[in-house]
Amino acid sequence: MDSNQTDAVRSTMLDGNAAAGLLSEIFISEMTSSSIECANCGREGELGTLLAFLQAPGVVLRCPACEQVILRIVESPEAIYLEARGAAYLRLARTLAA
Ligand SMILES: [Zn+2]
């Protein structure tokens, strides 16, 4: 990919908060403040800080430090597919009873 192609791709990029609705459908709760670690470079941060590409086939969330793919989400009429091999971990907070 040359720099013009890279610029064109980046112009369609949003932050990870753009995927909040789809993530809440998968995980039930609000996810953008959940911690996630990039398996490639070790960057840790909130899911909402990832780079979101919504115009790919499905949703692609990339690391803002190394730009490796962390999460891919593809929807079909019957199911939602989540691929998270780019994440070392994703922290899902428990809702504690008061
Ligand atoms: Zn990274």
Backbone and ligand atoms as CSV (ligand in chain L), in Angstrom:
chain,resi,resn,atom,element,x,y,z
A,1,MET,N,N,0.852,-1.175,0.000
A,1,MET,CA,C,0.000,0.000,0.000
A,1,MET,C,C,0.898,1.237,0.000
A,2,ASP,N,N,0.696,2.135,-0.987
A,2,ASP,CA,C,1.508,3.349,-0.999
A,2,ASP,C,C,0.894,4.404,-0.075
A,3,SER,N,N,1.592,5.547,0.057
A,3,SER,CA,C,1.133,6.543,1.028
A,3,SER,C,C,-0.215,7.158,0.633
A,4,ASN,N,N,-0.501,7.281,-0.689
A,4,ASN,CA,C,-1.804,7.804,-1.095
A,4,ASN,C,C,-2.924,6.853,-0.705
A,5,GLN,N,N,-2.684,5.537,-0.884
A,5,GLN,CA,C,-3.680,4.553,-0.476
A,5,GLN,C,C,-3.860,4.580,1.038
A,6,THR,N,N,-2.734,4.688,1.760
A,6,THR,CA,C,-2.802,4.743,3.218
A,6,THR,C,C,-3.597,5.952,3.666
A,7,ASP,N,N,-3.368,7.121,3.022
A,7,ASP,CA,C,-4.122,8.327,3.371
A,7,ASP,C,C,-5.606,8.132,3.093
A,8,ALA,N,N,-5.947,7.474,1.960
A,8,ALA,CA,C,-7.352,7.245,1.619
A,8,ALA,C,C,-8.015,6.342,2.653
A,9,VAL,N,N,-7.300,5.310,3.084
A,9,VAL,CA,C,-7.852,4.400,4.099
A,9,VAL,C,C,-8.028,5.140,5.415
A,10,ARG,N,N,-7.025,5.925,5.795
A,10,ARG,CA,C,-7.099,6.657,7.071
A,10,ARG,C,C,-8.221,7.684,7.062
A,11,SER,N,N,-8.572,8.211,5.889
A,11,SER,CA,C,-9.631,9.221,5.840
A,11,SER,C,C,-10.988,8.619,6.191
A,12,THR,N,N,-11.123,7.291,6.113
A,12,THR,CA,C,-12.388,6.638,6.463
A,12,THR,C,C,-12.392,6.140,7.904
A,13,MET,N,N,-11.283,6.341,8.619
A,13,MET,CA,C,-11.117,5.801,9.958
A,13,MET,C,C,-11.821,6.658,11.006
A,14,LEU,N,N,-12.412,5.984,12.008
A,14,LEU,CA,C,-12.998,6.649,13.167
A,14,LEU,C,C,-12.315,6.084,14.396
A,15,ASP,N,N,-12.689,6.535,15.596
A,15,ASP,CA,C,-12.148,5.865,16.770
A,15,ASP,C,C,-13.085,4.722,17.179
A,16,GLY,N,N,-12.603,3.893,18.107
A,16,GLY,CA,C,-13.317,2.679,18.468
A,16,GLY,C,C,-14.707,2.918,19.033
A,17,ASN,N,N,-14.987,4.120,19.484
A,17,ASN,CA,C,-16.331,4.434,19.984
A,17,ASN,C,C,-17.375,4.276,18.885
A,18,ALA,N,N,-16.951,4.351,17.622
A,18,ALA,CA,C,-17.881,4.209,16.501
A,18,ALA,C,C,-18.465,2.796,16.433
A,19,ALA,N,N,-17.803,1.821,17.056
A,19,ALA,CA,C,-18.280,0.444,17.053
A,19,ALA,C,C,-19.056,0.105,18.317
A,20,ALA,N,N,-19.402,1.100,19.123
A,20,ALA,CA,C,-20.030,0.863,20.424
A,20,ALA,C,C,-21.350,0.093,20.308
A,21,GLY,N,N,-22.185,0.437,19.346
A,21,GLY,CA,C,-23.479,-0.224,19.217
A,21,GLY,C,C,-23.347,-1.700,18.908
A,22,LEU,N,N,-22.465,-2.021,17.962
A,22,LEU,CA,C,-22.246,-3.416,17.591
A,22,LEU,C,C,-21.626,-4.196,18.746
A,23,LEU,N,N,-20.656,-3.589,19.436
A,23,LEU,CA,C,-20.029,-4.261,20.576
A,23,LEU,C,C,-21.033,-4.514,21.695
A,24,SER,N,N,-21.937,-3.575,21.926
A,24,SER,CA,C,-22.926,-3.780,22.993
A,24,SER,C,C,-23.905,-4.885,22.624
A,25,GLU,N,N,-24.117,-5.111,21.320
A,25,GLU,CA,C,-24.975,-6.219,20.897
A,25,GLU,C,C,-24.301,-7.556,21.200
A,26,ILE,N,N,-22.974,-7.617,21.032
A,26,ILE,CA,C,-22.233,-8.855,21.291
A,26,ILE,C,C,-22.065,-9.083,22.790
A,27,PHE,N,N,-21.631,-8.067,23.493
A,27,PHE,CA,C,-21.230,-8.243,24.882
A,27,PHE,C,C,-22.278,-7.784,25.886
A,28,ILE,N,N,-23.432,-7.362,25.430
A,28,ILE,CA,C,-24.544,-6.926,26.260
A,28,ILE,C,C,-24.264,-5.570,26.916
A,29,SER,N,N,-23.113,-5.428,27.581
A,29,SER,CA,C,-22.854,-4.180,28.284
A,29,SER,C,C,-22.034,-3.221,27.411
A,30,GLU,N,N,-21.903,-2.000,27.865
A,30,GLU,CA,C,-21.109,-0.992,27.164
A,30,GLU,C,C,-19.634,-1.403,27.242
A,31,MET,N,N,-18.941,-1.420,26.106
A,31,MET,CA,C,-17.603,-2.004,26.046
A,31,MET,C,C,-16.476,-1.007,25.816
A,32,THR,N,N,-16.785,0.210,25.399
A,32,THR,CA,C,-15.709,1.081,24.920
A,32,THR,C,C,-14.712,1.467,26.009
A,33,SER,N,N,-15.095,1.350,27.291
A,33,SER,CA,C,-14.138,1.665,28.352
A,33,SER,C,C,-13.404,0.419,28.855
A,34,SER,N,N,-13.669,-0.749,28.262
A,34,SER,CA,C,-12.976,-1.982,28.642
A,34,SER,C,C,-11.522,-1.928,28.186
A,35,SER,N,N,-10.625,-2.488,29.003
A,35,SER,CA,C,-9.202,-2.504,28.673
A,35,SER,C,C,-8.912,-3.610,27.672
A,36,ILE,N,N,-8.014,-3.316,26.746
A,36,ILE,CA,C,-7.594,-4.306,25.756
A,36,ILE,C,C,-6.106,-4.113,25.507
A,37,GLU,N,N,-5.375,-5.226,25.311
A,37,GLU,CA,C,-3.938,-5.163,25.036
A,37,GLU,C,C,-3.660,-5.699,23.653
A,38,CYS,N,N,-2.876,-4.974,22.886
A,38,CYS,CA,C,-2.467,-5.399,21.548
A,38,CYS,C,C,-1.483,-6.567,21.670
A,39,ALA,N,N,-1.777,-7.675,20.989
A,39,ALA,CA,C,-0.893,-8.850,21.030
A,39,ALA,C,C,0.403,-8.594,20.281
A,40,ASN,N,N,0.423,-7.622,19.391
A,40,ASN,CA,C,1.620,-7.349,18.596
A,40,ASN,C,C,2.631,-6.470,19.338
A,41,CYS,N,N,2.172,-5.325,19.877
A,41,CYS,CA,C,3.123,-4.368,20.468
A,41,CYS,C,C,2.965,-4.203,21.978
A,42,GLY,N,N,1.901,-4.761,22.555
A,42,GLY,CA,C,1.722,-4.682,23.997
A,42,GLY,C,C,1.050,-3.416,24.481
A,43,ARG,N,N,0.613,-2.551,23.566
A,43,ARG,CA,C,-0.083,-1.335,23.998
A,43,ARG,C,C,-1.371,-1.717,24.719
A,44,GLU,N,N,-1.595,-1.092,25.863
A,44,GLU,CA,C,-2.829,-1.283,26.603
A,44,GLU,C,C,-3.625,0.011,26.580
A,45,GLY,N,N,-4.931,-0.095,26.469
A,45,GLY,CA,C,-5.782,1.093,26.472
A,45,GLY,C,C,-7.228,0.678,26.399
A,46,GLU,N,N,-8.105,1.681,26.456
A,46,GLU,CA,C,-9.536,1.397,26.366
A,46,GLU,C,C,-9.907,1.033,24.931
A,47,LEU,N,N,-10.870,0.147,24.810
A,47,LEU,CA,C,-11.315,-0.308,23.499
A,47,LEU,C,C,-11.732,0.870,22.612
A,48,GLY,N,N,-12.302,1.893,23.232
A,48,GLY,CA,C,-12.743,3.065,22.483
A,48,GLY,C,C,-11.613,3.866,21.870
A,49,THR,N,N,-10.362,3.605,22.274
A,49,THR,CA,C,-9.229,4.338,21.714
A,49,THR,C,C,-8.643,3.650,20.485
A,50,LEU,N,N,-9.142,2.454,20.137
A,50,LEU,CA,C,-8.642,1.773,18.939
A,50,LEU,C,C,-9.087,2.528,17.691
A,51,LEU,N,N,-8.442,2.260,16.565
A,51,LEU,CA,C,-8.802,2.867,15.287
A,51,LEU,C,C,-9.883,2.014,14.656
A,52,ALA,N,N,-11.022,2.617,14.339
A,52,ALA,CA,C,-12.167,1.865,13.814
A,52,ALA,C,C,-12.329,2.108,12.319
A,53,PHE,N,N,-12.405,1.041,11.577
A,53,PHE,CA,C,-12.677,1.100,10.144
A,53,PHE,C,C,-14.011,0.398,9.916
A,54,LEU,N,N,-15.036,1.172,9.611
A,54,LEU,CA,C,-16.386,0.630,9.494
A,54,LEU,C,C,-16.757,0.312,8.056
A,55,GLN,N,N,-15.924,0.732,7.091
A,55,GLN,CA,C,-16.268,0.531,5.692
A,55,GLN,C,C,-15.564,-0.672,5.083
A,56,ALA,N,N,-14.870,-1.457,5.915
A,56,ALA,CA,C,-14.305,-2.726,5.466
A,56,ALA,C,C,-15.452,-3.729,5.400
A,57,PRO,N,N,-15.206,-4.939,4.877
A,57,PRO,CA,C,-16.249,-5.971,5.027
A,57,PRO,C,C,-16.359,-6.311,6.513
A,58,GLY,N,N,-17.297,-5.705,7.193
A,58,GLY,CA,C,-17.400,-5.816,8.643
A,58,GLY,C,C,-16.684,-4.645,9.286
A,59,VAL,N,N,-16.497,-4.736,10.606
A,59,VAL,CA,C,-15.826,-3.692,11.373
A,59,VAL,C,C,-14.431,-4.189,11.727
A,60,VAL,N,N,-13.433,-3.343,11.520
A,60,VAL,CA,C,-12.053,-3.676,11.855
A,60,VAL,C,C,-11.565,-2.643,12.865
A,61,LEU,N,N,-11.021,-3.116,13.996
A,61,LEU,CA,C,-10.452,-2.243,15.018
A,61,LEU,C,C,-8.955,-2.503,15.086
A,62,ARG,N,N,-8.171,-1.444,14.867
A,62,ARG,CA,C,-6.707,-1.558,14.822
A,62,ARG,C,C,-6.070,-0.834,15.999
A,63,CYS,N,N,-4.869,-1.268,16.333
A,63,CYS,CA,C,-4.073,-0.648,17.387
A,63,CYS,C,C,-3.619,0.739,16.923
A,64,PRO,N,N,-3.801,1.789,17.751
A,64,PRO,CA,C,-3.347,3.111,17.345
A,64,PRO,C,C,-1.828,3.260,17.387
A,65,ALA,N,N,-1.123,2.338,18.048
A,65,ALA,CA,C,0.342,2.431,18.123
A,65,ALA,C,C,1.011,1.740,16.938
A,66,CYS,N,N,0.620,0.505,16.627
A,66,CYS,CA,C,1.304,-0.264,15.576
A,66,CYS,C,C,0.402,-0.555,14.374
A,67,GLU,N,N,-0.869,-0.222,14.474
A,67,GLU,CA,C,-1.867,-0.372,13.406
A,67,GLU,C,C,-2.178,-1.826,13.036
A,68,GLN,N,N,-1.744,-2.793,13.849
A,68,GLN,CA,C,-2.134,-4.183,13.605
A,68,GLN,C,C,-3.629,-4.349,13.937
A,69,VAL,N,N,-4.280,-5.287,13.253
A,69,VAL,CA,C,-5.689,-5.561,13.523
A,69,VAL,C,C,-5.810,-6.241,14.893
A,70,ILE,N,N,-6.659,-5.706,15.745
A,70,ILE,CA,C,-6.909,-6.313,17.061
A,70,ILE,C,C,-8.225,-7.085,17.049
A,71,LEU,N,N,-9.287,-6.479,16.536
A,71,LEU,CA,C,-10.598,-7.138,16.484
A,71,LEU,C,C,-11.193,-7.001,15.086
A,72,ARG,N,N,-11.871,-8.064,14.649
A,72,ARG,CA,C,-12.685,-8.008,13.432
A,72,ARG,C,C,-14.068,-8.512,13.808
A,73,ILE,N,N,-15.096,-7.822,13.295
A,73,ILE,CA,C,-16.475,-8.217,13.569
A,73,ILE,C,C,-17.223,-8.217,12.244
A,74,VAL,N,N,-17.823,-9.345,11.927
A,74,VAL,CA,C,-18.597,-9.472,10.693
A,74,VAL,C,C,-19.993,-9.948,11.066
A,75,GLU,N,N,-20.997,-9.300,10.485
A,75,GLU,CA,C,-22.384,-9.666,10.746
A,75,GLU,C,C,-22.979,-10.369,9.535
A,76,SER,N,N,-23.762,-11.406,9.802
A,76,SER,CA,C,-24.586,-12.025,8.770
A,76,SER,C,C,-26.019,-11.967,9.298
A,77,PRO,N,N,-27.002,-12.301,8.489
A,77,PRO,CA,C,-28.383,-12.278,9.006
A,77,PRO,C,C,-28.581,-13.233,10.185
A,78,GLU,N,N,-27.796,-14.305,10.264
A,78,GLU,CA,C,-27.993,-15.315,11.304
A,78,GLU,C,C,-27.087,-15.162,12.515
A,79,ALA,N,N,-25.956,-14.446,12.378
A,79,ALA,CA,C,-24.966,-14.465,13.458
A,79,ALA,C,C,-24.013,-13.284,13.363
A,80,ILE,N,N,-23.267,-13.095,14.433
A,80,ILE,CA,C,-22.179,-12.124,14.468
A,80,ILE,C,C,-20.897,-12.917,14.726
A,81,TYR,N,N,-19.874,-12.688,13.908
A,81,TYR,CA,C,-18.583,-13.355,14.054
A,81,TYR,C,C,-17.587,-12.365,14.629
A,82,LEU,N,N,-16.899,-12.767,15.693
A,82,LEU,CA,C,-15.894,-11.930,16.333
A,82,LEU,C,C,-14.556,-12.658,16.268
A,83,GLU,N,N,-13.554,-12.015,15.698
A,83,GLU,CA,C,-12.192,-12.565,15.670
A,83,GLU,C,C,-11.324,-11.619,16.474
A,84,ALA,N,N,-10.644,-12.126,17.495
A,84,ALA,CA,C,-9.893,-11.276,18.418
A,84,ALA,C,C,-8.460,-11.761,18.590
A,85,ARG,N,N,-7.896,-12.375,17.558
A,85,ARG,CA,C,-6.542,-12.917,17.724
A,85,ARG,C,C,-5.487,-11.823,17.877
A,86,GLY,N,N,-5.836,-10.593,17.548
A,86,GLY,CA,C,-4.882,-9.487,17.706
A,86,GLY,C,C,-4.856,-8.913,19.115
A,87,ALA,N,N,-5.693,-9.468,19.999
A,87,ALA,CA,C,-5.730,-8.982,21.377
A,87,ALA,C,C,-5.032,-9.973,22.292
A,88,ALA,N,N,-4.132,-9.483,23.142
A,88,ALA,CA,C,-3.524,-10.337,24.171
A,88,ALA,C,C,-4.579,-10.637,25.229
A,89,TYR,N,N,-5.403,-9.621,25.535
A,89,TYR,CA,C,-6.538,-9.827,26.428
A,89,TYR,C,C,-7.558,-8.732,26.204
A,90,LEU,N,N,-8.775,-8.996,26.613
A,90,LEU,CA,C,-9.855,-8.002,26.674
A,90,LEU,C,C,-10.471,-8.156,28.048
A,91,ARG,N,N,-10.468,-7.078,28.827
A,91,ARG,CA,C,-10.980,-7.137,30.196
A,91,ARG,C,C,-12.468,-6.807,30.211
A,92,LEU,N,N,-13.290,-7.754,30.690
A,92,LEU,CA,C,-14.735,-7.569,30.801
A,92,LEU,C,C,-15.067,-7.382,32.278
A,93,ALA,N,N,-15.406,-6.155,32.645
A,93,ALA,CA,C,-15.708,-5.865,34.041
A,93,ALA,C,C,-17.012,-6.534,34.452
A,94,ARG,N,N,-17.054,-7.046,35.661
A,94,ARG,CA,C,-18.281,-7.606,36.202
A,94,ARG,C,C,-19.115,-6.509,36.826
A,95,THR,N,N,-20.416,-6.652,36.729
A,95,THR,CA,C,-21.327,-5.733,37.393
A,95,THR,C,C,-21.591,-6.315,38.771
A,96,LEU,N,N,-21.108,-5.622,39.786
A,96,LEU,CA,C,-21.271,-6.110,41.149
A,96,LEU,C,C,-22.573,-5.612,41.733
A,97,ALA,N,N,-23.268,-6.516,42.423
A,97,ALA,CA,C,-24.534,-6.131,43.078
A,97,ALA,C,C,-24.242,-5.170,44.203
A,98,ALA,N,N,-25.102,-4.188,44.386
A,98,ALA,CA,C,-24.905,-3.188,45.441
A,98,ALA,C,C,-25.210,-3.767,46.809
L,1,ZN,ZN,ZN,-0.117,-2.581,18.742
